[in-house]
Amino acid sequence: MATPAAAGPGAALPPGAARRDFYWLRSFIAGGIAGCCAKTTIAPLDRVKILLQAHNHHYKHLGVFSTLCAVPKKEGYLGLYKGNGAMMIRIFPYGAIQFMAFDQYKKVIKKQLGISGHVHQLMAGSMAGITAVICTYPLDMVRVRLAFQVKGEHKYMGIIHAFKMIYTKEGGFPGFYRGLMPTVVGMAPYAGFSFFTFGTLKSIGLAQAPNLLGRPSLDNPDVLVLKTHVNLLCGGIAGAIAQTISYPLDVTRRRMQLGAVLPDSDKCLTMVQTLKYVYQQHGIRRGLYRGLSLNYIRCIPSQAVAFTTYELMKQFLHLN
């Protein structure tokens, strides 16, 4: 009886082997595209949020919608997208790493720790968010500095110039990680509850009303996925819950990132110090939760678009 020939260098891969080999790459691309679509949707609101959180003196007396109207008058409509170039450079790897890491952490937690159900989604989401933040934090630092500038008062001429200035003026490489601790502390509950809430809503919806809320996946008819409008709704709810829990730490992070740009930077050197200072000076509603109404308006569509785009990209790139 003839024995099968050994697979040589030019031998064809078994069906599906190439897909398995590049699963991580396709997952990376899907997450990156999801992140870019989500952030482009809410870029103007993101700029206004940064201006309000850090009490920019040009807009500190205004509310959310007043600032949205005032920025185009003072800086033109492109002023609403200031810092968005740096955002796109950052958000593709951020989204890519976060979603890819989430899938990998889920498998590791389930296999190595024996933890399954919704708890492993909460843990995997937190770990994925922290991983993505640490990998892309310098880009976020530069983006915030550029977004905080107002026309006629530019300290940084662009992304590369901002990198050079922060490196030379603020202590070298550690200067890019100013405010990392509140970011990591805030990201753990934010990413964790985002993935946890979305995953929980998705599994409950498909279990309780599969015909009403679900449909067969485009790449694998045996897999049931949520319909697009249901995906958007679940993603929006997940974003709202996660933001409410982590918002004060987001305010702390922004003030620490802006550092020397703010006149009271010497009072915002550590996470605890910044939290105390903001609370003492501005209270809870006007300090720790300043701009939260805007954050709901931006985070709900952002998370809705992110999860929905990722679910669609999983089907297009055969990840199911």
Phi and psi in degrees as a GROMACS rama.xvg file:
@    title "Ramachandran Plot"
@    xaxis  label "Phi"
@    yaxis  label "Psi"
@TYPE xy
-72.2914  137.605  ALA-2
-93.2806  145.396  THR-3
-60.7522  139.963  PRO-4
-68.9766  143.437  ALA-5
-65.5765  142.506  ALA-6
-69.7599  117.941  ALA-7
-89.9006  -178.676  GLY-8
-58.2853  -31.4023  PRO-9
-96.2132  2.04762  GLY-10
-67.0087  145.582  ALA-11
-71.8781  143.296  ALA-12
-73.2934  147.228  LEU-13
-58.0308  153.296  PRO-14
-55.3744  131.822  PRO-15
88.0285  -13.5733  GLY-16
-67.2463  -40.6121  ALA-17
-63.2071  -38.6178  ALA-18
-63.7927  -41.2586  ARG-19
-65.9985  -39.3555  ARG-20
-61.4479  -35.8697  ASP-21
-106.037  20.0043  PHE-22
-59.0051  -45.2585  TYR-23
-63.4264  -36.1887  TRP-24
-69.3179  -42.6877  LEU-25
-67.1143  -36.8319  ARG-26
-65.5639  -39.0775  SER-27
-61.7435  -46.7068  PHE-28
-64.8394  -43.2292  ILE-29
-60.421  -44.233  ALA-30
-66.201  -39.7753  GLY-31
-63.4271  -44.4959  GLY-32
-65.3242  -40.4141  ILE-33
-61.0156  -44.007  ALA-34
-63.0758  -43.7183  GLY-35
-64.809  -43.2831  CYS-36
-62.3515  -41.5741  CYS-37
-65.0566  -47.1829  ALA-38
-72.8003  -33.4237  LYS-39
-64.2119  -34.5577  THR-40
-60.654  -35.7434  THR-41
-119.834  21.5177  ILE-42
-56.4243  -45.596  ALA-43
-61.1738  -39.4739  PRO-44
-67.6077  -32.5914  LEU-45
-65.7452  -39.9995  ASP-46
-63.7904  -45.8067  ARG-47
-63.0049  -39.7407  VAL-48
-58.9368  -44.9588  LYS-49
-64.4361  -42.3928  ILE-50
-62.2209  -39.5731  LEU-51
-76.5701  -41.4513  LEU-52
-59.3793  -41.1234  GLN-53
-95.5027  8.03608  ALA-54
54.6799  52.5494  HIS-55
-56.903  131.467  ASN-56
-66.1998  -17.4631  HIS-57
-77.3223  -25.9312  HIS-58
-128.081  3.82348  TYR-59
-65.8056  -20.7891  LYS-60
-88.3086  -1.17045  HIS-61
-103.98  161.358  LEU-62
-94.5702  -170.98  GLY-63
-61.5316  -56.3321  VAL-64
-72.6151  -31.0625  PHE-65
-64.9341  -39.0975  SER-66
-67.9521  -39.6837  THR-67
-58.5886  -33.7758  LEU-68
-81.8358  -33.4335  CYS-69
-74.8154  -34.9062  ALA-70
-61.194  -48.6897  VAL-71
-61.1111  -34.3513  PRO-72
-67.6694  -38.0813  LYS-73
-85.5702  -37.7575  LYS-74
-122.973  2.91288  GLU-75
83.5136  165.231  GLY-76
-65.5866  -28.9179  TYR-77
-67.4285  -16.9188  LEU-78
-61.7029  -26.1261  GLY-79
-70.1888  -17.367  LEU-80
-110.159  16.8802  TYR-81
-64.0124  131.499  LYS-82
86.2622  -0.941177  GLY-83
-74.1328  -25.4953  ASN-84
-62.7681  -47.1954  GLY-85
-64.5321  -34.2432  ALA-86
-62.0763  -44.7482  MET-87
-66.446  -37.7987  MET-88
-63.2559  -35.4798  ILE-89
-81.1182  -40.8275  ARG-90
-74.4164  -27.5043  ILE-91
-63.6852  -53.5504  PHE-92
-65.5287  -32.6631  PRO-93
-62.4943  -54.2651  TYR-94
-61.9319  -40.5178  GLY-95
-62.1023  -48.8825  ALA-96
-65.0519  -42.2244  ILE-97
-62.7113  -51.2126  GLN-98
-69.8046  -39.862  PHE-99
-65.1137  -44.8357  MET-100
-64.0238  -36.7036  ALA-101
-58.8107  -47.0304  PHE-102
-61.1991  -42.5169  ASP-103
-70.2252  -43.6374  GLN-104
-62.9323  -37.0327  TYR-105
-58.5206  -44.4157  LYS-106
-66.3159  -43.1875  LYS-107
-64.6457  -45.9009  VAL-108
-62.7968  -40.755  ILE-109
-70.038  -40.6637  LYS-110
-79.5093  -47.0303  LYS-111
-83.4386  -38.3429  GLN-112
-100.69  -12.4507  LEU-113
71.1812  19.0591  GLY-114
-97.3537  127.235  ILE-115
-133.031  -167.159  SER-116
76.151  -156.844  GLY-117
-76.2441  -22.4487  HIS-118
-63.8578  -39.2421  VAL-119
-70.4952  -22.5946  HIS-120
-70.9707  -39.3698  GLN-121
-63.5613  -45.8104  LEU-122
-65.8283  -46.4245  MET-123
-64.7825  -39.4889  ALA-124
-63.3552  -43.5103  GLY-125
-62.2337  -46.8171  SER-126
-65.264  -39.2009  MET-127
-65.885  -41.4721  ALA-128
-62.7627  -43.6234  GLY-129
-64.4913  -42.7303  ILE-130
-59.3606  -46.4046  THR-131
-65.4126  -39.5317  ALA-132
-63.209  -48.5776  VAL-133
-61.6238  -39.3526  ILE-134
-69.9325  -29.8969  CYS-135
-117.933  9.17628  THR-136
-59.3567  -42.9584  TYR-137
-56.4395  -37.0158  PRO-138
-67.2655  -35.8213  LEU-139
-67.7802  -40.0973  ASP-140
-56.7571  -48.7531  MET-141
-64.7873  -41.604  VAL-142
-61.6545  -41.2076  ARG-143
-65.3717  -42.5519  VAL-144
-60.9913  -42.4155  ARG-145
-68.61  -38.9754  LEU-146
-69.6705  -27.2154  ALA-147
-77.6341  -20.2725  PHE-148
-69.0557  148.046  GLN-149
-115.213  146.064  VAL-150
-52.7038  130.131  LYS-151
92.9578  -8.15132  GLY-152
-130.999  46.582  GLU-153
-82.3307  123.821  HIS-154
-96.0549  -30.0333  LYS-155
-116.199  133.664  TYR-156
-90.2511  -7.69221  MET-157
168.273  -174.49  GLY-158
-62.7786  -50.2312  ILE-159
-64.967  -41.9245  ILE-160
-63.3895  -38.4936  HIS-161
-64.1959  -42.5348  ALA-162
-57.955  -46.2246  PHE-163
-63.8949  -44.3302  LYS-164
-64.9853  -45.027  MET-165
-64.1432  -40.7042  ILE-166
-65.0837  -43.449  TYR-167
-81.5277  -31.4439  THR-168
-98.248  -18.0154  LYS-169
-125.21  34.4561  GLU-170
90.53  22.0304  GLY-171
76.446  -145.916  GLY-172
-58.5213  -40.3674  PHE-173
-59.3539  -23.7255  PRO-174
-61.9154  -26.0416  GLY-175
-76.9574  -11.8521  PHE-176
-112.268  21.0093  TYR-177
-64.5129  128.071  ARG-178
85.006  10.4693  GLY-179
-64.9064  -40.2292  LEU-180
-60.0611  -51.735  MET-181
-63.2913  -27.9  PRO-182
-66.1016  -47.3721  THR-183
-64.7542  -45.1511  VAL-184
-62.8389  -38.7628  VAL-185
-75.6392  -32.7714  GLY-186
-70.6204  -32.808  MET-187
-57.1121  -54.0038  ALA-188
-70.4764  -34.1269  PRO-189
-64.5087  -55.8195  TYR-190
-66.9708  -40.392  ALA-191
-59.4851  -50.3498  GLY-192
-72.4172  -26.8792  PHE-193
-62.5482  -55.6648  SER-194
-65.921  -39.807  PHE-195
-62.2097  -48.632  PHE-196
-65.6942  -45.4108  THR-197
-62.9368  -46.4069  PHE-198
-62.3654  -39.686  GLY-199
-66.0064  -47.6652  THR-200
-61.7722  -39.3968  LEU-201
-63.7818  -48.5973  LYS-202
-67.3293  -39.4204  SER-203
-65.4851  -44.3262  ILE-204
-61.1854  -45.1968  GLY-205
-71.7587  -27.6747  LEU-206
-79.0157  -39.0162  ALA-207
-88.1687  -35.3365  GLN-208
-141.115  64.5044  ALA-209
-62.1017  -37.759  PRO-210
-73.9784  -33.7525  ASN-211
-79.2359  -41.581  LEU-212
-103.646  -19.2472  LEU-213
-113.087  170.616  GLY-214
-155.782  161.234  ARG-215
-67.1001  143.438  PRO-216
-66.7453  146.281  SER-217
-64.7847  -33.168  LEU-218
-96.5675  -12.326  ASP-219
-154.078  96.3077  ASN-220
-59.6336  -18.1724  PRO-221
-77.4406  -15.2628  ASP-222
-99.007  129.949  VAL-223
-94.2072  131.515  LEU-224
-125.854  160.998  VAL-225
-71.554  148.806  LEU-226
-67.1253  157.007  LYS-227
-57.999  -46.9789  THR-228
-66.8132  -30.1963  HIS-229
-72.7482  -38.7896  VAL-230
-56.8491  -45.7631  ASN-231
-61.0123  -42.9893  LEU-232
-65.1273  -46.7261  LEU-233
-64.2996  -40.9847  CYS-234
-64.2225  -39.2142  GLY-235
-65.0694  -43.1653  GLY-236
-63.4932  -42.0762  ILE-237
-60.4905  -42.7597  ALA-238
-65.3135  -40.8424  GLY-239
-64.1355  -44.8038  ALA-240
-65.2587  -45.4865  ILE-241
-64.2073  -40.9581  ALA-242
-66.9958  -39.4558  GLN-243
-59.9319  -40.2556  THR-244
-70.564  -39.2887  ILE-245
-105.055  0.953052  SER-246
-60.5447  -44.7618  TYR-247
-56.824  -33.9341  PRO-248
-72.0874  -28.104  LEU-249
-68.9974  -40.2283  ASP-250
-61.1192  -44.8967  VAL-251
-59.7573  -44.4681  THR-252
-60.3471  -45.7585  ARG-253
-62.295  -43.6786  ARG-254
-65.2689  -37.9703  ARG-255
-70.068  -36.963  MET-256
-63.9671  -38.8201  GLN-257
-70.9614  -26.0288  LEU-258
45.7438  -118.778  GLY-259
-63.9229  -14.427  ALA-260
-68.0003  -28.7356  VAL-261
-91.507  144.011  LEU-262
-67.5867  -23.6205  PRO-263
-105.195  30.2521  ASP-264
-62.5764  -27.2084  SER-265
-68.8334  -14.8669  ASP-266
-97.3203  1.62267  LYS-267
-128.315  53.1482  CYS-268
-90.9725  -29.4072  LEU-269
-124.57  165.872  THR-270
-62.057  -49.8777  MET-271
-64.1164  -42.483  VAL-272
-61.1346  -42.1376  GLN-273
-67.6846  -42.9947  THR-274
-59.2487  -44.8583  LEU-275
-63.7705  -44.7674  LYS-276
-63.1118  -47.2716  TYR-277
-62.7966  -41.8371  VAL-278
-64.1174  -45.7241  TYR-279
-67.2334  -37.528  GLN-280
-82.1051  -36.2642  GLN-281
-126.688  -7.28947  HIS-282
79.3787  -165.964  GLY-283
-83.784  -56.0363  ILE-284
-67.816  -43.1422  ARG-285
-92.9329  -1.31656  ARG-286
-121.176  -77.2461  GLY-287
-66.9964  -27.0209  LEU-288
-117.459  21.284  TYR-289
-65.8541  130.179  ARG-290
84.999  7.34315  GLY-291
-64.8454  -36.6394  LEU-292
-59.5865  -40.8636  SER-293
-64.8213  -38.3226  LEU-294
-65.1739  -35.6599  ASN-295
-63.2416  -43.138  TYR-296
-64.2639  -33.813  ILE-297
-90.8884  -35.9223  ARG-298
-78.4212  -30.5495  CYS-299
-65.2371  -52.9198  ILE-300
-66.4428  -32.6947  PRO-301
-61.8452  -51.7568  SER-302
-68.5949  -34.7087  GLN-303
-61.0618  -47.8103  ALA-304
-67.3774  -39.7582  VAL-305
-61.5633  -52.6998  ALA-306
-66.2236  -40.571  PHE-307
-65.6667  -44.4052  THR-308
-63.3451  -42.1232  THR-309
-64.0849  -41.3163  TYR-310
-62.9318  -38.8813  GLU-311
-69.4791  -42.7185  LEU-312
-63.8253  -33.8035  MET-313
-59.3024  -36.4272  LYS-314
-74.9927  -43.2045  GLN-315
-66.0505  -33.0987  PHE-316
-99.4945  12.3109  LEU-317
57.3981  54.3609  HIS-318
-99.595  -3.18209  LEU-319
